[in-house]
Amino acid sequence: MDTVIQISYFIAAMLFIFGLKRMSSPVTARDGIVWAGVGMLVATLITFFY
């Protein structure tokens, strides 16, 4: 179970970082907000259910 949680946190962090990178351009900023939001949502849900 701990491995699943760690992998989920890693995926959430990668989504958040990817989202921040996409926010650097005005053309892709909306996509970046969505990606970062999904990463934060995953991290919050895993923390809540752990």
Distance bins in CASP14 RR format, pairs under 12 A and 6 or more apart:
PFRMAT RR
TARGET T0000
AUTHOR 0000-0000-0000
RMODE 2
METHOD distances of the structure
MODEL  1
1 7 0 0 0 0 0 1 0 0 0 0 0
1 8 0 0 0 0 0 1 0 0 0 0 0
1 46 0 0 0 0 0 1 0 0 0 0 0
1 49 0 0 0 0 0 1 0 0 0 0 0
1 50 0 0 0 0 1 0 0 0 0 0 0
2 8 0 0 0 0 0 1 0 0 0 0 0
2 9 0 0 0 0 0 1 0 0 0 0 0
2 46 0 0 0 0 0 1 0 0 0 0 0
2 50 0 0 0 0 1 0 0 0 0 0 0
3 9 0 0 0 0 0 1 0 0 0 0 0
3 10 0 0 0 0 0 1 0 0 0 0 0
4 10 0 0 0 0 0 1 0 0 0 0 0
4 11 0 0 0 0 0 1 0 0 0 0 0
4 46 0 0 0 0 1 0 0 0 0 0 0
4 49 0 0 0 0 0 1 0 0 0 0 0
4 50 0 0 0 0 1 0 0 0 0 0 0
5 11 0 0 0 0 0 1 0 0 0 0 0
5 12 0 0 0 0 0 1 0 0 0 0 0
5 42 0 0 0 0 0 1 0 0 0 0 0
5 43 0 0 0 0 0 1 0 0 0 0 0
5 45 0 0 0 0 0 1 0 0 0 0 0
5 46 1 0 1 0 0 0 0 0 0 0 0
5 47 0 0 0 0 1 0 0 0 0 0 0
5 48 0 0 0 0 0 1 0 0 0 0 0
5 49 0 0 0 0 1 0 0 0 0 0 0
5 50 1 0 1 0 0 0 0 0 0 0 0
6 12 0 0 0 0 0 1 0 0 0 0 0
6 13 0 0 0 0 0 1 0 0 0 0 0
6 43 0 0 0 0 0 1 0 0 0 0 0
6 46 0 0 0 0 1 0 0 0 0 0 0
6 50 0 0 0 0 0 1 0 0 0 0 0
7 13 0 0 0 0 0 1 0 0 0 0 0
7 14 0 0 0 0 0 1 0 0 0 0 0
7 42 0 0 0 0 0 1 0 0 0 0 0
7 46 0 0 0 0 1 0 0 0 0 0 0
8 14 0 0 0 0 0 1 0 0 0 0 0
8 15 0 0 0 0 0 1 0 0 0 0 0
8 39 0 0 0 0 1 0 0 0 0 0 0
8 41 0 0 0 0 0 1 0 0 0 0 0
8 42 1 0 0 1 0 0 0 0 0 0 0
8 43 1 0 0 1 0 0 0 0 0 0 0
8 44 0 0 0 0 0 1 0 0 0 0 0
8 45 0 0 0 0 1 0 0 0 0 0 0
8 46 1 0 1 0 0 0 0 0 0 0 0
8 47 0 0 0 0 1 0 0 0 0 0 0
8 48 0 0 0 0 0 1 0 0 0 0 0
8 49 0 0 0 0 1 0 0 0 0 0 0
8 50 0 0 0 0 1 0 0 0 0 0 0
9 15 0 0 0 0 0 1 0 0 0 0 0
9 16 0 0 0 0 0 1 0 0 0 0 0
9 39 0 0 0 0 1 0 0 0 0 0 0
9 40 0 0 0 0 0 1 0 0 0 0 0
9 42 0 0 0 0 1 0 0 0 0 0 0
9 43 1 0 0 1 0 0 0 0 0 0 0
9 44 0 0 0 0 0 1 0 0 0 0 0
9 45 0 0 0 0 0 1 0 0 0 0 0
9 46 1 0 0 1 0 0 0 0 0 0 0
9 47 0 0 0 0 1 0 0 0 0 0 0
9 50 0 0 0 0 1 0 0 0 0 0 0
10 16 0 0 0 0 0 1 0 0 0 0 0
10 17 0 0 0 0 0 1 0 0 0 0 0
10 39 0 0 0 0 0 1 0 0 0 0 0
10 42 0 0 0 0 0 1 0 0 0 0 0
10 43 0 0 0 0 0 1 0 0 0 0 0
10 46 0 0 0 0 0 1 0 0 0 0 0
11 17 0 0 0 0 0 1 0 0 0 0 0
11 18 0 0 0 0 0 1 0 0 0 0 0
11 35 0 0 0 0 0 1 0 0 0 0 0
11 38 0 0 0 0 1 0 0 0 0 0 0
11 39 1 0 0 1 0 0 0 0 0 0 0
11 41 0 0 0 0 0 1 0 0 0 0 0
11 42 1 0 0 1 0 0 0 0 0 0 0
11 43 0 0 0 0 1 0 0 0 0 0 0
11 45 0 0 0 0 0 1 0 0 0 0 0
11 46 0 0 0 0 1 0 0 0 0 0 0
12 18 0 0 0 0 0 1 0 0 0 0 0
12 19 0 0 0 0 0 1 0 0 0 0 0
12 35 0 0 0 0 0 1 0 0 0 0 0
12 36 0 0 0 0 0 1 0 0 0 0 0
12 37 0 0 0 0 1 0 0 0 0 0 0
12 38 0 0 0 0 1 0 0 0 0 0 0
12 39 1 0 1 0 0 0 0 0 0 0 0
12 40 1 0 0 1 0 0 0 0 0 0 0
12 41 0 0 0 0 1 0 0 0 0 0 0
12 42 1 0 1 0 0 0 0 0 0 0 0
12 43 1 1 0 0 0 0 0 0 0 0 0
12 44 0 0 0 0 1 0 0 0 0 0 0
12 45 0 0 0 0 1 0 0 0 0 0 0
12 46 1 0 0 1 0 0 0 0 0 0 0
12 47 0 0 0 0 1 0 0 0 0 0 0
13 19 0 0 0 0 0 1 0 0 0 0 0
13 20 0 0 0 0 0 1 0 0 0 0 0
13 35 0 0 0 0 0 1 0 0 0 0 0
13 36 0 0 0 0 0 1 0 0 0 0 0
13 38 0 0 0 0 0 1 0 0 0 0 0
13 39 1 0 0 1 0 0 0 0 0 0 0
13 40 0 0 0 0 0 1 0 0 0 0 0
13 42 0 0 0 0 1 0 0 0 0 0 0
13 43 1 0 0 1 0 0 0 0 0 0 0
13 46 0 0 0 0 0 1 0 0 0 0 0
14 20 0 0 0 0 0 1 0 0 0 0 0
14 21 0 0 0 0 0 1 0 0 0 0 0
14 35 0 0 0 0 1 0 0 0 0 0 0
14 36 0 0 0 0 0 1 0 0 0 0 0
14 38 0 0 0 0 0 1 0 0 0 0 0
14 39 0 0 0 0 1 0 0 0 0 0 0
14 42 0 0 0 0 0 1 0 0 0 0 0
14 43 0 0 0 0 0 1 0 0 0 0 0
15 21 0 0 0 0 0 1 0 0 0 0 0
15 22 0 0 0 0 0 1 0 0 0 0 0
15 31 0 0 0 0 0 1 0 0 0 0 0
15 32 0 0 0 0 1 0 0 0 0 0 0
15 33 0 0 0 0 0 1 0 0 0 0 0
15 34 0 0 0 0 1 0 0 0 0 0 0
15 35 1 0 1 0 0 0 0 0 0 0 0
15 36 1 0 0 1 0 0 0 0 0 0 0
15 37 1 0 0 1 0 0 0 0 0 0 0
15 38 1 0 1 0 0 0 0 0 0 0 0
15 39 1 1 0 0 0 0 0 0 0 0 0
15 40 0 0 0 0 1 0 0 0 0 0 0
15 41 0 0 0 0 1 0 0 0 0 0 0
15 42 1 0 0 1 0 0 0 0 0 0 0
15 43 0 0 0 0 1 0 0 0 0 0 0
16 22 0 0 0 0 0 1 0 0 0 0 0
16 23 0 0 0 0 0 1 0 0 0 0 0
16 32 0 0 0 0 1 0 0 0 0 0 0
16 33 0 0 0 0 0 1 0 0 0 0 0
16 34 0 0 0 0 0 1 0 0 0 0 0
16 35 1 0 0 1 0 0 0 0 0 0 0
16 36 1 0 1 0 0 0 0 0 0 0 0
16 37 1 0 0 1 0 0 0 0 0 0 0
16 38 0 0 0 0 1 0 0 0 0 0 0
16 39 1 0 1 0 0 0 0 0 0 0 0
16 40 1 0 0 1 0 0 0 0 0 0 0
16 41 0 0 0 0 0 1 0 0 0 0 0
16 42 0 0 0 0 1 0 0 0 0 0 0
16 43 1 0 0 1 0 0 0 0 0 0 0
16 44 0 0 0 0 0 1 0 0 0 0 0
17 23 0 0 0 0 0 1 0 0 0 0 0
17 24 0 0 0 0 0 1 0 0 0 0 0
17 32 0 0 0 0 0 1 0 0 0 0 0
17 35 0 0 0 0 1 0 0 0 0 0 0
17 36 0 0 0 0 1 0 0 0 0 0 0
17 39 0 0 0 0 1 0 0 0 0 0 0
17 40 0 0 0 0 0 1 0 0 0 0 0
18 24 0 0 0 0 0 1 0 0 0 0 0
18 28 0 0 0 0 0 1 0 0 0 0 0
18 31 0 0 0 0 1 0 0 0 0 0 0
18 32 1 0 0 1 0 0 0 0 0 0 0
18 33 0 0 0 0 0 1 0 0 0 0 0
18 34 0 0 0 0 0 1 0 0 0 0 0
18 35 1 0 1 0 0 0 0 0 0 0 0
18 36 1 0 0 1 0 0 0 0 0 0 0
18 37 0 0 0 0 0 1 0 0 0 0 0
18 38 0 0 0 0 1 0 0 0 0 0 0
18 39 0 0 0 0 1 0 0 0 0 0 0
19 25 0 0 0 0 0 1 0 0 0 0 0
19 28 0 0 0 0 1 0 0 0 0 0 0
19 29 0 0 0 0 1 0 0 0 0 0 0
19 30 0 0 0 0 0 1 0 0 0 0 0
19 31 1 0 0 1 0 0 0 0 0 0 0
19 32 1 1 0 0 0 0 0 0 0 0 0
19 33 1 0 0 1 0 0 0 0 0 0 0
19 34 1 0 0 1 0 0 0 0 0 0 0
19 35 1 1 0 0 0 0 0 0 0 0 0
19 36 1 0 1 0 0 0 0 0 0 0 0
19 37 1 0 0 1 0 0 0 0 0 0 0
19 38 0 0 0 0 1 0 0 0 0 0 0
19 39 0 0 0 0 1 0 0 0 0 0 0
19 40 0 0 0 0 0 1 0 0 0 0 0
20 28 0 0 0 0 0 1 0 0 0 0 0
20 29 0 0 0 0 0 1 0 0 0 0 0
20 31 0 0 0 0 0 1 0 0 0 0 0
20 32 1 0 0 1 0 0 0 0 0 0 0
20 33 0 0 0 0 1 0 0 0 0 0 0
20 35 0 0 0 0 1 0 0 0 0 0 0
20 36 1 0 0 1 0 0 0 0 0 0 0
20 37 0 0 0 0 0 1 0 0 0 0 0
20 39 0 0 0 0 0 1 0 0 0 0 0
20 40 0 0 0 0 0 1 0 0 0 0 0
21 28 0 0 0 0 1 0 0 0 0 0 0
21 29 0 0 0 0 0 1 0 0 0 0 0
21 31 0 0 0 0 0 1 0 0 0 0 0
21 32 1 0 0 1 0 0 0 0 0 0 0
21 35 0 0 0 0 1 0 0 0 0 0 0
21 36 0 0 0 0 1 0 0 0 0 0 0
22 28 1 0 1 0 0 0 0 0 0 0 0
22 29 1 0 0 1 0 0 0 0 0 0 0
22 30 0 0 0 0 1 0 0 0 0 0 0
22 31 1 0 1 0 0 0 0 0 0 0 0
22 32 1 1 0 0 0 0 0 0 0 0 0
22 33 0 0 0 0 1 0 0 0 0 0 0
22 34 0 0 0 0 1 0 0 0 0 0 0
22 35 1 0 1 0 0 0 0 0 0 0 0
22 36 0 0 0 0 1 0 0 0 0 0 0
22 37 0 0 0 0 0 1 0 0 0 0 0
22 38 0 0 0 0 0 1 0 0 0 0 0
23 29 1 0 1 0 0 0 0 0 0 0 0
23 30 0 0 0 0 1 0 0 0 0 0 0
23 31 0 0 0 0 1 0 0 0 0 0 0
23 32 1 0 1 0 0 0 0 0 0 0 0
23 33 1 0 0 1 0 0 0 0 0 0 0
23 34 0 0 0 0 0 1 0 0 0 0 0
23 35 0 0 0 0 1 0 0 0 0 0 0
23 36 1 0 0 1 0 0 0 0 0 0 0
23 37 0 0 0 0 0 1 0 0 0 0 0
24 31 0 0 0 0 0 1 0 0 0 0 0
24 32 0 0 0 0 1 0 0 0 0 0 0
24 33 0 0 0 0 0 1 0 0 0 0 0
24 36 0 0 0 0 0 1 0 0 0 0 0
25 31 0 0 0 0 1 0 0 0 0 0 0
25 32 0 0 0 0 1 0 0 0 0 0 0
26 32 0 0 0 0 0 1 0 0 0 0 0
28 34 0 0 0 0 0 1 0 0 0 0 0
28 35 0 0 0 0 1 0 0 0 0 0 0
28 36 0 0 0 0 0 1 0 0 0 0 0
29 35 0 0 0 0 0 1 0 0 0 0 0
29 36 0 0 0 0 0 1 0 0 0 0 0
30 36 0 0 0 0 0 1 0 0 0 0 0
30 37 0 0 0 0 0 1 0 0 0 0 0
31 37 0 0 0 0 0 1 0 0 0 0 0
31 38 0 0 0 0 0 1 0 0 0 0 0
32 38 0 0 0 0 1 0 0 0 0 0 0
32 39 0 0 0 0 0 1 0 0 0 0 0
32 40 0 0 0 0 0 1 0 0 0 0 0
33 39 0 0 0 0 0 1 0 0 0 0 0
33 40 0 0 0 0 0 1 0 0 0 0 0
34 40 0 0 0 0 0 1 0 0 0 0 0
34 41 0 0 0 0 0 1 0 0 0 0 0
35 41 0 0 0 0 0 1 0 0 0 0 0
35 42 0 0 0 0 0 1 0 0 0 0 0
36 42 0 0 0 0 0 1 0 0 0 0 0
36 43 0 0 0 0 0 1 0 0 0 0 0
37 43 0 0 0 0 1 0 0 0 0 0 0
37 44 0 0 0 0 1 0 0 0 0 0 0
37 45 0 0 0 0 0 1 0 0 0 0 0
38 44 0 0 0 0 0 1 0 0 0 0 0
38 45 0 0 0 0 0 1 0 0 0 0 0
39 45 0 0 0 0 1 0 0 0 0 0 0
39 46 0 0 0 0 0 1 0 0 0 0 0
39 47 0 0 0 0 0 1 0 0 0 0 0
40 46 0 0 0 0 0 1 0 0 0 0 0
40 47 0 0 0 0 0 1 0 0 0 0 0
41 47 0 0 0 0 0 1 0 0 0 0 0
41 48 0 0 0 0 0 1 0 0 0 0 0
42 48 0 0 0 0 0 1 0 0 0 0 0
42 49 0 0 0 0 0 1 0 0 0 0 0
43 49 0 0 0 0 0 1 0 0 0 0 0
43 50 0 0 0 0 0 1 0 0 0 0 0
44 50 0 0 0 0 0 1 0 0 0 0 0
END
